[in-house]
Amino acid sequence: MSLRFRQLQAFHAIVETGTVTGAADQLGISQPGISNLLSQLERQTRLKLFERSKGRLIPTPEAGVLYQEIDTVVRGLDHVAQAVTDLQNKQAGQLQVASPHSLSFGLMPKLIAEFSADKPDLSIAFQSNYSSKVQEWVLAGLFEVGICELPILYDALDTELFQFETVCALPENSPLARHDVLTPDILEDEPFVVMGPDHMTHRRTREAFHNAGKRWRTRVHSHLFKNNLSFVKEGMGVSLLDPFVVHFDREGGFVTRPFRPAVTIELAIITSKARPLSTIGQEFRKILSAEMKAFGKNQPIQRRTGAAVSSNG
């Protein structure tokens, strides 16, 4: 016996609504179409499935058994159809994003929350780690979209590059805040809180002091910009920081000034060349790219104690 799903769906809808009219409205089929599907099903099964009573269709005991068997199937296929519609409308699916730690404390949660606000069924996988690990994850297919610091370690990654200036963070009561711009001349022998020696900001700051003929005094070495900012707040020294950590800090307790010559940091949005992006991944990558470009044009230059304030608003 070969039963058609449309017959079972019509039968299921009649049981649910109690009338041919209700079933027709639910499925978007004409009433004669529903009646025809029911007749086909009764002929094929050789079962009487409904009795009429005061304009309603009452399921027979045989119909009750059949309904229990097909209810899960019909609802499951309805869910599949809805999932397809949601994916077409970008309302469902999974967003898989990885970033370095410095972006995970503010920018990425904010951006992901805004992106998913109108997608209640969107599943989100987000993780932060060191940039080399983010590249490994994207390459392995664990995450679709990543953002990382340079260098790019694998040719199999597609990249979109961005450059940002670091800002110099000072303890909130530092007399150095009287300067509008800080330089190696001004900061000679000031204790610095720095990233590890392999980090681009470490190398470039050392070069800036060397070229100026000034002594660079490193006091605290750490591995996260967030940690470095905490040491600055404790009065342990000054630090050239990723602008994202500065911008999204909500606690205050420090001020920032531009540093010249500028010490830059390069980031890249990365995806795998080996796998096409999902529709959700494509949409999020575009939004992330636009956010990074906008942030680069509006970097926070000065930070006062307390609320987030930048010299350019």
N, C-alpha and C positions, 0 to 999 in steps of 0.2 A: 504494500500500500504506500503510495507516494502522496503525502499531504503537503500542501503548499503553505508556506509561512503566512501568506496574506489571509488564507482561510482561518488559520489559528489565531491570527491577530484580530480578525473580525469577531470571531467567537469570544475571545478574551475581552474585547471592548464591550460586547453585548452583556456579558456577565457583570462587568464593572459598572456599566451605566443603567442596565435594566431595560433598555429600549433600543430599537434599531436607529431611531433618530439620534439618541445620545452617542451611539457607536459611530454613526456617520459623522457627527460633529467632531468627535475625538480624533478620528483617523483622516478627516478631510476627504471622505468618499461619499458618493451619493447614497441615499437610502436604498434604491434598487440594487446598487452595487453591493451593499452590506447583505441584503437579503439573498442575493445570488451566491455570495461566498458562503453564507450559512447553509443554503440548500446543497451546494456542492459538498460541503463537509459532512452533512448528514447522510447524503447518498453514499459517499465513499466509506464512511464508518459504519453505515447501516444502523445508526443510533438516532433515537429521538432525543434531541438535546434541550428543547424548551417546551414549556406549556404556556399558553397565553392566559392572562388573568387581569381583567380591567385595564387593558392597554399595555401591560408590562409582560415581559418574557421571564418566566420563572424557570431556572435551570432544573433539569431532571437530576436524579441521583447520578446517572451516568455522566452528565455534564459536570457535576461537582468533582467527580474523580478526574475527568479529563482536564478540568481547569487547574487542579492542583499540580498536574504533571507539566503543564505548559506555562504556568505563571512565571516561573524563574526564567525560562527561555525567552519569553516575550519581553519581560522587563529587562533582561540582559541585553537583548538586541536593541531595545529602545535606548539603553544607556550607551551602547556603542554608537548609535546614530547621533545621540546628543554629544558624545565625545568628538565625533567627526565635525559636527557643527561648531563646537567650541574651539577646536583647533583651527578651523577655517576662519573663525572670527577672532582668533588669537586670545581666547578667554581661558584656555586650559593649556596643558602641556607641562614641561618642566624647564625652569631656568637654572642653568648650571654655570656658576661664575666663581672664579678664584682671583684673589688679589694679594699684593704684599700687605704686611701688617699695618703700615702707616695709613692706607686707605680704608682699612676695615673698621676704624674707630669712628668714622663719621660719614665720609662720602658714599661708600658703597651701601651701607644700610639705608641711608637717605634715598639714594637713587633707586635701589631695589624696591623700597616701600612705595615710592611714587609710581614706579613702573607697574607694580602689581595691584595698585589701588582699585582698578576697574576689572581685575582678573581674579575673582574670589576662589576659583578652583586651580589656580596656578600653583604648582609644586616648586619649591625653591631649594636649591642646594648651593650653599655659599661656604667658602673656606678661605682662610688666609694663611700664608706661609712665606718663607723666603722666596725671592724671585726665581731662583734656580728650580725650586720645587714646583712653583706655579707652572713653569714651562714644562716640566716633566708631566704634570697632571694633564695639561691640555694636549700634549703630544700623545699621551696614553689613552685619551678619550674619556678621562674621569670628569673633566669639565669642558664645556663647549667654548666659553669665552674667558680669557684671562687678561690680567693687566700686570705688568712686571717692570722692574728696572732693567736697564741695559747692563751688560751685553746680552744679545740674543744668542743662545748656545746651540740652536738647532736650525738647519736650513729648511726643515719640514714645517716651519711655522710661518703663517702670514702675519705681517706686522703693520701697525699704524703708529708712527712715532710722535712723541710730544716732548717738549722741553719746558722746564720751569726753573725759576730762580729760587734758591734757598733764601731764607730770611734769618737774620741773627737775633736770637732770643736772649734777653738779659733778665736777671732777677728784677722784680718790680721796683726796688729802691736803688738800683744801680746808678751811680753818678754818670755812667756812660750814656744814659738815656738823654743827656743834654745834647748829644750829637745827632744831627739829622741823618747822617750817613756814617757808617763805621768802615774803617780800613785797617790794613795791617799796621800802619803807623800808630793808629790809636789803640789797637788791641795787642800791641807787642807786650809779651810777658803776662797778659791776662790768662787766667786758667780757662781752658777749653774743655767742654764735654763733647766727645767726638765718636763717630762711628768707627768700626774696625779699619785697619790699614788697607784692606782690599776694597773698601767702598769708594765710589767715585768722589763723594764729597770730601773724604779724608785726603785723597790724592790731590784734588784740586785746591783745597785750602792750603795744604802744605806747599804747593807750587806757588800760590799767591803770596804767601809770606816769604818764600825763598826768593822770588823775583823782586820783592820789595826790599830785600836785605834785612828783614826783621825776624826776630826769634818768635817761633810759634810754640807755646807752652801747652801741651796736652796733659790734662789732669785725670779725666775720667774717660775710659773707653767702654762703650756699650754697643748693643747690636740692634736696638730699635730706636727710631726717632722719638717715639712716645716716652721711652725711658729717659732719653736725653733731656726732653722737656721737663720731666719730673726732677731731674738733678738740677736743672737751671732754677726751678722754683724753690729748691732747697738752698740756693745760694752757692752751689758748688762750682759755678763757672758760667761762661757763655757758650752758645752752641749755634751752628748753622743747621737749620732744620728744614725738612720737607715742608712746603707751605700748606699741605693738606692737614697735617697734625696741628699746626698753629691755627688754621682757620676753624677747625671743628672742635677745638678745646673750649669747654664751657666753664672752666673753673677760674681762669684768670691767675693772677700771681706772677705775671711776667709782662714784659714789653718787648716789642720787636723793632728792629731798624734794618734798612737795606744795608747790604755789605758790598763794597766795591774793592777790587774787581769782582763782578758777579760770579758766584759759584753756582753752576747749574746742575740739575738732575734730569736725566732722560728716562721717560717711561714709554711703554709700548702696549697697545691692545693687541693681544695675540689670539689666533685661532689656528686650527690644524689645516694644513693643505690637503690632508688625506681624506677628510670627512666633510661633507657639506653641512652647513649650519641649519638647524631647525628654523622654522619661521619665528619662533620666540627668540632664539639666539640672534637672528639677523636684526630683529627689531631692537633688542636690548643693546646690541653692539652699536647701532646708529645713535641711540640715545646716550650711551656712554661716551662715544666719540664727540658728540656735540657738547656734552658737559665738560669734557677735558679741554676742548678748544675754548669754551667760554671761561673756564677757570683760569686758563693761561692768560687771557686778556684782562682778567680782573683779580690778579693775585693780591692778597692782603699784604700791605706794606708795613703798617704800624698797628700795634696792638696795645691797648690801654688795659689797666687793671680792671677786672670784672667782665662786663659784657663784651661780646665780639664786635670790634670796631676796626675798620680799615681806613687808610687814608684816602682811598678812592671810593668809599661807601660800600 
